[in-house]
Amino acid sequence: MTDVPSPLVGVPPLDVRHLTVAYHGVIALDDVSVAIPPHAVTGIVGPNGAGKTTFLHAVMGLLPYQGGEIAVWGDTVGQARRRIAYVPQREVVDWAFPITVEEVVMMGRYTPQRIARKPNAADRDAARSALAQVGMEAFARRQIGTLSGGQQQRVFIARALAQQAALLILDEPFTGIDAASQETIFHLLTDLRTEGRTVLLSTHDLSSIRTHCDYVLCLNRRVIAFGPAATTFRIEVLERTYGGRLFHLHGDEGMILS
Ligand code: ATP
């Protein structure tokens, strides 16, 4: 696909300043500021409860926040909504819902104004082309719940492509997915970045950050570190992010969590 909208040059896709979110008075994100770079894959890491999903939900406008500002290419989230696509955590999706792969992808074509209208030929072409890009054309008529976890993630990425979103946000896309599917999805995300999109994802898979992400945001209620993965993703930064829950096996490459 060559139809990625070209948003303003020099304005970050996502500019978050002093974001503070609390649930019932308990702070989940405290004064978080970060500017996500364009045309890059940024990974968010942090322990359970660090606020990764809260951050992504706030960015998507799904949560009220107590302080700070969020700008998407200089616009409010509401103004920019069509340019952002969100792939939620697998566990919050109702996989038994009777909907086909093609119908899921077609949802990327709906807008609040166009929700009631029937899909036209252009919508069908966009859906087909998006499915082809993720290698899922042959599954168009299948019920979404009958696919493997990796295939389901690819379908949701196709929905984002059909939407022609310039910013893709994925919440733990690799949870419950085998290593080969994970690799396929990472290659797909890298291609999307190369064609001009911006990708932001949260993950618990630390081993993939240096190999597959351009930037890393280490989060634990606050920003512990943010920068190029090659220079930021270091043992001491991860120790600060995860506290005592990090074990070293063989140098930086062999880190696991307790
Ligand atoms: P995980 O890696 O386990 O998915 P996370 O980094 O995505 O965690 P969040 O789900 O954003 O973390 O949660 C951050 C904090 O906010 C946690 O302490 C969590 O218990 C709390 N929290 C999240 N959602 C709610 C909610 N709806 N009501 C109350 N507290 C919440």
Boltz pocket constraint, residues with backbone or C-beta under 6 A from the ligand:
constraints:
  - pocket:
      binder: B
      contacts: [[A, 23], [A, 24], [A, 27], [A, 28], [A, 46], [A, 47], [A, 48], [A, 49], [A, 50], [A, 51], [A, 52], [A, 53], [A, 54], [A, 55]]
      max_distance: 6.0
